[in-house]
Amino acid sequence: MTKLKTFDYVQQKLGNEILKVKEQQKTIIGLENVNKDNIVSLTQICERLESKVTLLNQPDENSISFITGQTIGKSDKARLELKEDIQSSINNISLKNELPRQSTPILDRNVLNLNNDLNHTISSHDVETACNFKDIPRLEEWPTFSGEGEYNHMEFMKTIDMFKEDFNIPDEYISARLHSLFTKSAKKWYYKMRQDHGKHSWPWWKEQIISKWANDSWRFQM
């Protein structure tokens, strides 16, 4: 087999690996509950691809990279673009699951940094955070509030406060879930408040809820 034919063959294999990674990205991003194993699987595929690209870059006369330096540049560019795509997918996964940025240490460190720059040391706080987030009730178990009919905004807030206390949930996590917890008229109100005032903590939102829906009898109960 000539060098050119061998090169074409490896390039085809490289393209197939890239397609596998792309499909894995789409699958993982579409999941509602993403765990560490899903992302590790994606990273392992990337590592296998990188080993093939590294082989192309060997400065050996028997290596396919011996054909042309221009081709090596293209393979390097493809590898870097793939890394950026995977990192972007991991960020999208974090946003989709509405986890605050400081909770990322619960993921495998090799997944978060594809360059294997392991600067983060897992602490007891990281372990505690991971356990707490694992036990947090699923979204469908959280209370919702419509602001219509015979509403009970106090019960809504007290239930969330109970979750916060029992599972040590950060305010940022609760605030990120509010768009799913408000329904109907309350959701429209929430979107308007976000547009006018931006992001705020859970205590701030509680004050706004009371201001909006508490009548004299409710204020007396407070």
C-alpha positions as CSV (number, residue, x, y, z in Angstrom):
1,M,0.0,0.0,0.0
2,T,1.5,3.4,-1.0
3,K,1.9,6.2,1.5
4,L,-0.8,8.2,-0.2
5,K,-3.3,5.3,0.0
6,T,-2.4,4.6,3.6
7,F,-2.9,8.2,4.4
8,D,-6.3,8.3,2.8
9,Y,-7.2,5.2,4.8
10,V,-6.2,6.7,8.1
11,Q,-7.9,10.0,7.3
12,Q,-11.1,8.1,6.6
13,K,-10.7,6.3,10.0
14,L,-10.1,9.6,11.6
15,G,-13.3,11.0,10.1
16,N,-15.3,8.0,11.3
17,E,-14.0,8.6,14.9
18,I,-15.0,12.3,14.7
19,L,-18.5,11.2,13.6
20,K,-18.7,8.8,16.6
21,V,-17.8,11.7,19.0
22,K,-20.4,14.0,17.4
23,E,-23.1,11.3,17.8
24,Q,-22.1,10.7,21.4
25,Q,-22.3,14.5,22.1
26,K,-25.8,14.7,20.7
27,T,-26.9,11.7,22.8
28,I,-25.5,13.0,26.1
29,I,-26.8,16.5,25.6
30,G,-30.3,15.1,25.0
31,L,-30.4,13.3,28.3
32,E,-32.3,14.8,31.3
33,N,-30.0,13.2,33.9
34,V,-26.4,13.1,32.9
35,N,-24.0,11.2,35.1
36,K,-20.3,11.0,35.3
37,D,-20.1,7.8,33.2
38,N,-21.8,9.4,30.2
39,I,-19.2,12.1,30.1
40,V,-16.3,9.7,30.7
41,S,-17.5,7.7,27.8
42,L,-17.3,10.7,25.6
43,T,-13.8,11.6,26.8
44,Q,-12.6,8.0,26.1
45,I,-13.7,8.3,22.5
46,C,-11.8,11.6,22.3
47,E,-8.7,10.0,23.7
48,R,-8.8,7.2,21.2
49,L,-9.1,9.7,18.4
50,E,-6.2,11.7,19.8
51,S,-3.9,8.6,19.8
52,K,-4.6,8.2,16.1
53,V,-3.9,11.9,15.4
54,T,-0.7,11.6,17.5
55,L,0.4,8.8,15.2
56,L,0.0,11.1,12.2
57,N,2.3,13.6,13.9
58,Q,5.3,11.3,14.5
59,P,8.4,12.7,12.8
60,D,9.3,9.3,11.3
61,E,10.0,8.6,7.7
62,N,7.6,5.6,7.9
63,S,4.9,7.8,9.4
64,I,2.1,9.1,7.2
65,S,3.0,12.5,8.4
66,F,6.1,12.3,6.4
67,I,4.0,13.0,3.3
68,T,3.4,16.7,3.9
69,G,3.6,19.2,6.8
70,Q,0.5,20.8,5.6
71,T,-1.5,17.7,6.3
72,I,-0.2,17.6,9.9
73,G,-1.4,21.2,10.4
74,K,-4.9,20.1,9.2
75,S,-4.9,17.2,11.6
76,D,-3.8,19.4,14.5
77,K,-6.5,21.9,13.7
78,A,-9.1,19.1,13.6
79,R,-8.0,17.8,17.0
80,L,-8.2,21.2,18.6
81,E,-11.6,21.9,17.1
82,L,-12.8,18.6,18.5
83,K,-11.5,19.4,22.0
84,E,-13.4,22.7,21.8
85,D,-16.6,21.0,20.7
86,I,-16.4,18.5,23.6
87,Q,-15.7,21.2,26.2
88,S,-18.6,23.2,24.8
89,S,-20.8,20.0,25.2
90,I,-19.8,19.6,28.8
91,N,-20.7,23.2,29.5
92,N,-24.0,22.7,27.8
93,I,-24.7,19.7,29.9
94,S,-24.0,21.6,33.1
95,L,-26.4,24.4,32.0
96,K,-29.1,21.9,31.0
97,N,-29.0,20.3,34.5
98,E,-29.1,23.7,36.1
99,L,-26.1,23.1,38.3
100,P,-24.1,26.1,39.6
101,R,-20.6,26.5,38.3
102,Q,-19.0,25.8,41.6
103,S,-20.5,22.3,41.7
104,T,-18.4,21.1,38.8
105,P,-15.7,19.4,41.0
106,I,-18.2,16.5,41.4
107,L,-17.4,15.5,37.8
108,D,-14.3,13.5,36.9
109,R,-11.3,15.9,36.6
110,N,-10.1,14.3,33.5
111,V,-13.4,15.1,31.8
112,L,-13.3,18.7,32.7
113,N,-9.8,19.3,31.5
114,L,-8.9,17.4,28.3
115,N,-5.3,18.6,28.5
116,N,-4.9,16.6,31.7
117,D,-3.9,19.7,33.7
118,L,-5.0,18.3,37.0
119,N,-4.6,21.4,39.2
120,H,-7.7,20.7,41.3
121,T,-7.4,18.7,44.5
122,I,-10.6,17.1,45.7
123,S,-11.4,18.2,49.2
124,S,-13.9,17.0,51.8
125,H,-16.2,19.9,50.8
126,D,-16.2,18.5,47.2
127,V,-17.2,15.1,48.5
128,E,-20.0,16.5,50.6
129,T,-21.3,18.6,47.7
130,A,-21.4,15.6,45.5
131,C,-23.4,13.6,48.0
132,N,-25.8,16.4,48.6
133,F,-26.5,17.0,44.9
134,K,-27.0,13.3,44.3
135,D,-29.7,13.2,47.0
136,I,-31.6,16.4,45.9
137,P,-35.2,15.7,45.0
138,R,-35.9,15.4,41.3
139,L,-37.5,18.4,39.5
140,E,-40.9,16.8,39.4
141,E,-40.8,16.5,43.2
142,W,-40.4,20.2,43.8
143,P,-43.4,22.4,44.4
144,T,-44.9,24.6,41.7
145,F,-46.7,28.0,42.0
146,S,-49.1,29.4,39.5
147,G,-50.3,32.5,41.4
148,E,-53.9,31.7,40.3
149,G,-57.0,30.5,42.1
150,E,-56.6,29.6,45.8
151,Y,-52.8,29.8,45.8
152,N,-50.6,29.2,48.8
153,H,-47.3,31.0,48.1
154,M,-46.2,30.5,51.8
155,E,-46.3,26.7,51.4
156,F,-44.5,27.0,48.1
157,M,-41.6,29.0,49.8
158,K,-41.5,26.9,52.9
159,T,-41.2,23.7,50.9
160,I,-38.2,25.1,49.0
161,D,-36.7,26.4,52.2
162,M,-37.0,22.9,53.7
163,F,-35.2,21.4,50.7
164,K,-32.5,24.0,51.0
165,E,-32.0,23.2,54.7
166,D,-32.2,19.4,54.3
167,F,-29.8,19.1,51.3
168,N,-27.6,22.2,51.8
169,I,-28.8,23.5,48.4
170,P,-27.1,26.8,47.3
171,D,-29.2,29.8,46.5
172,E,-27.9,29.8,43.0
173,Y,-29.3,26.3,42.4
174,I,-32.7,27.3,43.6
175,S,-32.7,30.5,41.5
176,A,-31.8,28.5,38.4
177,R,-34.8,26.2,38.9
178,L,-37.4,29.0,39.4
179,H,-38.3,29.1,35.7
180,S,-39.5,25.5,36.0
181,L,-41.3,26.0,39.4
182,F,-43.4,29.0,38.4
183,T,-46.4,28.2,36.1
184,K,-49.1,30.1,34.3
185,S,-49.4,33.7,35.5
186,A,-46.6,33.3,38.0
187,K,-44.2,32.3,35.2
188,K,-45.1,35.4,33.1
189,W,-44.4,37.5,36.2
190,Y,-41.1,35.7,36.8
191,Y,-39.9,36.4,33.2
192,K,-40.9,40.0,33.5
193,M,-39.0,40.4,36.8
194,R,-35.9,38.7,35.3
195,Q,-36.0,41.0,32.4
196,D,-36.3,44.1,34.6
197,H,-34.0,43.1,37.5
198,G,-31.7,40.3,36.3
199,K,-30.4,37.4,38.4
200,H,-30.9,37.4,42.2
201,S,-30.7,35.1,45.1
202,W,-33.5,33.0,46.5
203,P,-34.1,35.3,49.6
204,W,-34.6,38.2,47.1
205,W,-37.1,36.2,45.2
206,K,-39.0,35.4,48.4
207,E,-39.4,39.0,49.1
208,Q,-40.7,39.7,45.7
209,I,-43.2,36.8,45.9
210,I,-44.5,38.1,49.2
211,S,-44.8,41.6,47.9
212,K,-46.7,40.4,44.8
213,W,-49.1,37.8,46.4
214,A,-49.4,38.5,50.1
215,N,-52.6,40.3,51.2
216,D,-53.2,41.6,54.7
217,S,-54.1,38.2,56.1
218,W,-51.0,36.6,54.7
219,R,-48.8,39.3,56.1
220,F,-50.4,38.8,59.5
221,Q,-49.4,35.1,59.4
222,M,-45.8,36.1,58.6
